[in-house]
Amino acid sequence: MFEALRKSGADKGIVMPSPTVFTGEELNNDPYALHRWYKETSCWVKARVAKDVPQAAMALQALGGTARLAMENMETAAPGKLQSLDAIFSALLNIFQRCDPGPKAYDEFLRTRMRTDETAVEFLNRLLSLSVVIGSSKDPTVSRISDAELVARFRARLPIWMIQRMREKHQLLVTLHHTPDISPWGLEGTAMDIEQNCSNEQTGQAAKCPQRTGSVSAVKDSKSFKEEAVKTQRASKRFKDLEERDQELVMALQGDLKGYELKAKLPGDVLQRCRQLSVCDICHRYGHSGSGCKARAVFSSKN
């Protein structure tokens, strides 16, 4: 990302924060902590290090505790062995993480969606962190993630309302004879604009509409009404009458549902996707909900 910003000249005035210090203890709670440190440190080193300053010297500043002590002992025992960030990262892997986290990261990359408590930028950064773990994996069953795959996963796993607004923005650019930037960073910028506009709209609505008695505000009611309208409109359409993008979302969901038995209890995020896309959580087919599924009796337990 930093290289792309540098080539485009967009890195002017950007302050690159120091990476989170890695000590080794972080792996107890986060199996990707070491790879996240490598990603952050790599960007930081490229942005801050002068040509006459060794990468290793700067990278060691981002280590602490047991990790730094281990690297200093290794350099003392074999001077010149740790000449680059990649060499330090490889040594840390051998010491702290001999079990390859690549397969788990790949599975999470295929299944993950944008969480309700994160922004589009945070979601893309999470996908990037997973792609770093996948890229450094030596497991032959793990496929490398290309930029095109990253873009496809990012777009498909955004909330439905954001996907629709992003499509509208891109279509407007095409109408004005401009080429939309569909790189990961271009989509990230578009998503940030959409979130900012949405925040401003909600602020304006909250100022105009008085709060109702109870715990639900007028803004929440408006959002729920819009979501219900979109859901009803989609459910009234046959699959072949859906827009191509909506068809892709339905097929992607049905692909994810193959890992679950019919009528099995689904995780909350998967169940929410089923309701948004009018996919039955009982038989996994499009066009109806689980409450009205005719196959419910077929899968019911026999006495």
Salt bridges, closest charged atoms under 4 A:
GLU3 OE2 - ARG6 NH1 3.94
ASP11 OD1 - LYS12 NZ 3.71
ASP30 OD2 - ARG36 NH1 2.26
GLU72 OE2 - ARG68 NE 3.11
ASP107 OD1 - ARG111 NE 3.53
GLU118 OE2 - ARG126 NH2 2.63
GLU201 OE1 - ARG165 NH2 3.22
ASP221 OD2 - ARG212 NH1 2.74
ASP241 OD2 - ARG238 NE 3.15
GLU243 OE1 - ARG167 NH1 3.22
GLU248 OE1 - ARG245 NH1 2.42
ASP256 OD2 - ARG157 NH2 2.70
ASP256 OD2 - ARG273 NH1 3.03
